[in-house]
Amino acid sequence: MLNLLESLLSKQDPEQPHSILTRLVVSFCIGFAIIVLYGFYGLCAGIVTYLLGVELLGLPQKWAFYPVVLGFLSGAWMSVRHLRDYWRNFGNGDS
């Protein structure tokens, strides 16, 4: 996937706006990377919550899923913010 992105951006003239294909590929990479990153943070927090909350304090098991869900929701929100920034400010041909 990075090779595709690299080849698209290497052929792109910085003075010209990005093509729709380039914008879609870059948008997919941004969204995927941020959701995976925040999902990993949520998974790590879920493991800690399970070990400390469920095993040590005796909380219900569903408490371990809350950080994972929160991580993916935060990732989706942050990816929307970054995608909005990309579509508004980058690849417009004015660099």
N, C-alpha and C positions, 0 to 999 in steps of 0.2 A: 504494500500500500504506500509506503514511503517512497518507493521508486516511482510509482505513478505520480505522486505529488511532486517529487523532484523534477521529473521530466516535464510535467505541465508548467511548473513555475520557471524552469530554465528556458522554455520556449517563449515565455510571456515577456512582452516588451513593457518595461516599467512605466512608460509614458502612456500606454493604452489601458483602458479598463479591462479587468479580468473577464474572460468568457464565462458563460453560465456553467459550463462543465467544470472549469477551474473553481468557480465559487462553490459549486455543489460538493466537489471532492474535498476542498479545504474545510467547508462547513461540516462534512461528515467526520473528518479527522479531528476537528476541534471538539465536536460533541461527543464522539466516542472516547477520546482521551480524558475529557473532564469527567464523564460519567464513570469510567473505569477507575479513575483516581479517587473520586469521592466514594464510590462503592467499596474500594479497598479500605478507605478510612472507616467507613461504617462497619465493615466486616471485622476490622481490628477492634473497634469499640464494642461490637457485639460479643467478641471473644472475651474481652475484659469484663463486660457486664455479666456474661455467663459465669465466668470463674469467680468473680467477687460477689455478684448479686444472687445468682441462682444456687451455686454450690456453697458459698460461705454464709450468706444471709438467709437462704431459704425462700427467695422470691419465686413467683411463678415463672415457668420457662418462657412464656411469651415476652417477658421483659428483654430477653436476649435478642429478639427480632426488631425491637424498636430502633436501636442504633443503626441497624442495617437498612431498614426502610428509610430512616431519616437521612442516611448517607446517600442513598440513591436519589431521594427527592431533592436534596441539596445539590447533588451533581446535575440533575436535570435543570434546576433553577439557574445554577452557575453557567451551564452550557448555553442556555437561552440568552443570558446576559452577554457572554463572550461572542456568541453568534450575532447578536444585535450590534455589538461593537464592530465586528468584522464587516458586516454588510454595510454599516453606515460610514466607517472611517478608512477602510483598507481596500485596495484593488480598484479604486475609482479612476486611476490614471492621472492623478495629480501629484505624484511623488517626484 
